Amino acid sequence: MTSPFQTRRSTPAPAASPVPLIPRRAAMALVTTLTILVLLLRFDPGTNPAARLASASSAPAVDSIGSDPVGTAATGSAQVTGQAVATRFGTVQVEINIARGALVDVTALQLPSGGRDSQVSAYAEPILRSEALQAGSASIDTVSGATYTSMGYIESLQSALDQAGIG
Amino acid sequence: MTVALGAARRVERIMGTAIGIDVRSVVPATALDDAFAYLRDVDARFSPFRPDSEISRLACGELAMADASDDLSAIAALCDELRRETDGAFDAWGHRPDGAFDPTGLVKGWALDGAAGILRAAGATSFAINGGGDVVVAGEAAPDRPWRIGVRHPLVADRTAAVVELVDAAVATSGAYERGAHVVDPRTGQPAGGLLSITVVACSLARADALATAVFAMGGLGPRWLGARGGALLAITADEMVLTTPAMDRLLATDG
């Protein structure tokens, strides 16, 4: 099956139509592909919301979106529920949230549970909260992620200390 | 070069970065000397950039893993544990073209954890160590006040994207602004994309650092992968959204 950690979209899964007796491998590929597509969409760095929605609507497992994607993009925000897809391991259904015309979250409404599928389900659980990036300046003790990789930092620090008269 | 900031604050350049120690409790003056001496010693022994280091001698076959020092064996065991825990997204054996063991991504955090141990053993109860933006803190910054650690804004260097409040914990941030395409998924060989920075809080800096690197390498799947495991993570995406897991939400300052 496709690795759940694959970070690039590769060969699409076999036809995703909800035929009652999907072979096991194909069903697993479907679930995994859905998960990957959902997560890829979540982090799509593109800026065109219409393109994102087109991408969502072309995904095999959510090909029947419950509302009009074009209208949604035009009006700004909405929740769009994907079609419930039957697989050998259970039903898969996702809901996407759109704000200001951009895809901001994907929630799994229904996922198979138990066995190996619970691992797949875990990746898609709606566990992340999201908000817009802002630049803050609250008082802090130190900084994580600062670029302290050049001598310039120490030199700058030293000059600041010198100016403050505490070096 | 040493910058003396007072009796218990000092910055030195070691491991190719600036390491700052800020002790706020009473501590013997020799404790900082010992901590920095330890960090210089680790750098000399484990830097892949020094031809006489244990890592370099291991890579060229001059030294066998069976004959490695206890410290290097411990580092290798920790790397192996994290490789399995991250399903190979953190792989100290997988990112060099020759496949040689290169624990550089873990050694700095491991060394700073060790320096924290030295300070604790010397009686320090309140301190922060910042090594190139990776931070380990002990105790509180002041009575009834946790350490407030800013998460660097990935696009505006002198602003914060969030503030985490920590007591006895470690936080590591892996950012594209710092390393760019250097963060590569060892399973695909492709540069990680879609994320500007990943911040992880854990009990040790070695773990926080390795998990942040692994999540970064996983790209879009990474944040949910760690979130599903209950990890404390803050991810900043290329489309300028901040994603947080419930464990991280509990640590975020409301005024950050």
Chai-1 contact restraints between the chains, C-beta under 6 A:
chainA,res_idxA,chainB,res_idxB,connection_type,confidence,min_distance_angstrom,max_distance_angstrom,comment,restraint_id
A,F5,B,M218,contact,1.0,0.0,6.0,A-B,restraint_1
A,F5,B,L221,contact,1.0,0.0,6.0,A-B,restraint_2
A,T7,B,D185,contact,1.0,0.0,6.0,A-B,restraint_3
A,T7,B,G219,contact,1.0,0.0,6.0,A-B,restraint_4
A,L39,B,G220,contact,1.0,0.0,6.0,A-B,restraint_5
A,L39,B,L221,contact,1.0,0.0,6.0,A-B,restraint_6
A,L40,B,G220,contact,1.0,0.0,6.0,A-B,restraint_7
A,F43,B,G194,contact,1.0,0.0,6.0,A-B,restraint_8
A,F43,B,G220,contact,1.0,0.0,6.0,A-B,restraint_9
A,F43,B,T237,contact,1.0,0.0,6.0,A-B,restraint_10
A,P45,B,G194,contact,1.0,0.0,6.0,A-B,restraint_11
A,P45,B,A238,contact,1.0,0.0,6.0,A-B,restraint_12
A,P45,B,D239,contact,1.0,0.0,6.0,A-B,restraint_13
A,A122,B,A228,contact,1.0,0.0,6.0,A-B,restraint_14
A,Y123,B,R224,contact,1.0,0.0,6.0,A-B,restraint_15
A,Y123,B,A228,contact,1.0,0.0,6.0,A-B,restraint_16
A,I127,B,G227,contact,1.0,0.0,6.0,A-B,restraint_17
A,I127,B,T245,contact,1.0,0.0,6.0,A-B,restraint_18
A,L128,B,P223,contact,1.0,0.0,6.0,A-B,restraint_19
A,L128,B,G227,contact,1.0,0.0,6.0,A-B,restraint_20
A,L128,B,L243,contact,1.0,0.0,6.0,A-B,restraint_21
A,R129,B,T244,contact,1.0,0.0,6.0,A-B,restraint_22
A,S130,B,M241,contact,1.0,0.0,6.0,A-B,restraint_23
A,S130,B,L243,contact,1.0,0.0,6.0,A-B,restraint_24
A,E131,B,V242,contact,1.0,0.0,6.0,A-B,restraint_25
A,L133,B,A161,contact,1.0,0.0,6.0,A-B,restraint_26
A,L133,B,I236,contact,1.0,0.0,6.0,A-B,restraint_27
A,L133,B,E240,contact,1.0,0.0,6.0,A-B,restraint_28
A,L133,B,V242,contact,1.0,0.0,6.0,A-B,restraint_29
A,A135,B,H153,contact,1.0,0.0,6.0,A-B,restraint_30
A,A135,B,V156,contact,1.0,0.0,6.0,A-B,restraint_31
A,A135,B,R159,contact,1.0,0.0,6.0,A-B,restraint_32
A,G136,B,T160,contact,1.0,0.0,6.0,A-B,restraint_33
A,G136,B,G256,contact,1.0,0.0,6.0,A-B,restraint_34
A,S137,B,R159,contact,1.0,0.0,6.0,A-B,restraint_35
A,A138,B,V163,contact,1.0,0.0,6.0,A-B,restraint_36
A,A138,B,D255,contact,1.0,0.0,6.0,A-B,restraint_37
A,A138,B,G256,contact,1.0,0.0,6.0,A-B,restraint_38
A,I140,B,R148,contact,1.0,0.0,6.0,A-B,restraint_39
A,I140,B,G150,contact,1.0,0.0,6.0,A-B,restraint_40
A,I140,B,V163,contact,1.0,0.0,6.0,A-B,restraint_41
A,D141,B,A141,contact,1.0,0.0,6.0,A-B,restraint_42
A,D141,B,W147,contact,1.0,0.0,6.0,A-B,restraint_43
A,D141,B,R148,contact,1.0,0.0,6.0,A-B,restraint_44
A,T142,B,A128,contact,1.0,0.0,6.0,A-B,restraint_45
A,T142,B,N130,contact,1.0,0.0,6.0,A-B,restraint_46
A,T142,B,V135,contact,1.0,0.0,6.0,A-B,restraint_47
A,T142,B,I149,contact,1.0,0.0,6.0,A-B,restraint_48
A,V143,B,G150,contact,1.0,0.0,6.0,A-B,restraint_49
A,V143,B,R152,contact,1.0,0.0,6.0,A-B,restraint_50
A,S144,B,G133,contact,1.0,0.0,6.0,A-B,restraint_51
A,S144,B,V135,contact,1.0,0.0,6.0,A-B,restraint_52
A,S144,B,I149,contact,1.0,0.0,6.0,A-B,restraint_53
A,S144,B,V151,contact,1.0,0.0,6.0,A-B,restraint_54
A,S144,B,V171,contact,1.0,0.0,6.0,A-B,restraint_55
A,S144,B,T173,contact,1.0,0.0,6.0,A-B,restraint_56
A,G145,B,G133,contact,1.0,0.0,6.0,A-B,restraint_57
A,G145,B,R152,contact,1.0,0.0,6.0,A-B,restraint_58
A,G145,B,T173,contact,1.0,0.0,6.0,A-B,restraint_59
A,G145,B,G175,contact,1.0,0.0,6.0,A-B,restraint_60
A,G145,B,S197,contact,1.0,0.0,6.0,A-B,restraint_61
A,A146,B,G133,contact,1.0,0.0,6.0,A-B,restraint_62
A,A146,B,R152,contact,1.0,0.0,6.0,A-B,restraint_63
A,T147,B,E178,contact,1.0,0.0,6.0,A-B,restraint_64
A,Y148,B,T17,contact,1.0,0.0,6.0,A-B,restraint_65
A,Y148,B,A18,contact,1.0,0.0,6.0,A-B,restraint_66
A,Y148,B,G132,contact,1.0,0.0,6.0,A-B,restraint_67
A,Y148,B,G133,contact,1.0,0.0,6.0,A-B,restraint_68
A,T149,B,T17,contact,1.0,0.0,6.0,A-B,restraint_69
A,Y153,B,A18,contact,1.0,0.0,6.0,A-B,restraint_70
A,I154,B,R13,contact,1.0,0.0,6.0,A-B,restraint_71
A,I154,B,A18,contact,1.0,0.0,6.0,A-B,restraint_72
A,Q158,B,V3,contact,1.0,0.0,6.0,A-B,restraint_73
